[in-house]
Amino acid sequence: RFVRQVEVNIIELRKVRDEPVDVTTLDAIAKLLRLSVMITAGLVILQTLGFSIAGVLAFGGVGGIAVGFAARDLLANFFGGLIIYLDRPFSVGDWIRSPDREIEGTVEQIGWRQTCIRTFDKRPLYIPNSIFATIAVENPSRMTNRRIYETIGIRYDDIARMADIVRDVEAMLKAHPAIDTQQTLMVNFVSFSPSSVDFFVYTFTKTTNWVEFHGIKQDVLLKIADIIVRHGAETAFPTSTVHLPDGVTVKSAE
């Protein structure tokens, strides 16, 4: 109860000072304090009952070896949780995913044995902490920007308009209030494809919010489509041209 009250007081104090509350670190400190209080209380009780603390500690050293072999997985998860608290690859509330495993969602709780992640379809996913020592973890919540990277093709008939289209698209992006012009921004004619001539758009939004990003991306793509139409060009789609020898005609099947 004392540790819990200290935890509440720290949270309230930081809120009054308008300082951010690191829930993950606070939770780790609280757990360590509880563990310390429990161990100390246990030793005091044993001493009061007449047991020799030195003997208990000596027995604990020998017994600890046996327990360690019997609880290797439990200890691995414990130290895995400790490493998460120390290295802080993610915190409570972060969106994380692993390219090595089918793990993706929002971190809800980091315990000593396991971490709870809420997937995007709202399922709770409980992962032993030792797993995080053996997999790569990506933390999109700590991105500084989100990237828009699209390749757009126009018809070969419109290749003469490519330079003007590319120039206007770049100008539009530089003037867009949601685009971070301090980051890399490129719009270039990139390739001759089988059915189109292609240019690519490479830029970053200021926001990292998933919903806002898709709204901005939609706006950018619609503006690009308007620029293409304004120049009298059309976006391309796969087509095939059939060349027939002289004198050969094609008749309808009807």
Secondary structure, DSSP 8 states (H G I E B T S, - for coil): -HHHHHHHHHHHHHHHTT----HHHHHHHHHHHHHHHHHHHHHHHHHHTT--HHHHHHHHHHHHHHHHHHTHHHHHHHHHHHHHHHH-S--TT-EEEETTTTEEEEEEEE-SSEEEEE-TTS-EEEEEGGGGGTS--B-GGG-S-EEEEEEEEE-GGGGGGHHHHHHHHHHHHHH-TTB-TTS--EEEEEEE-SS-EEEEEEEEES---HHHHHHHHHHHHHHHHHHHHHTT--B----------TT-------
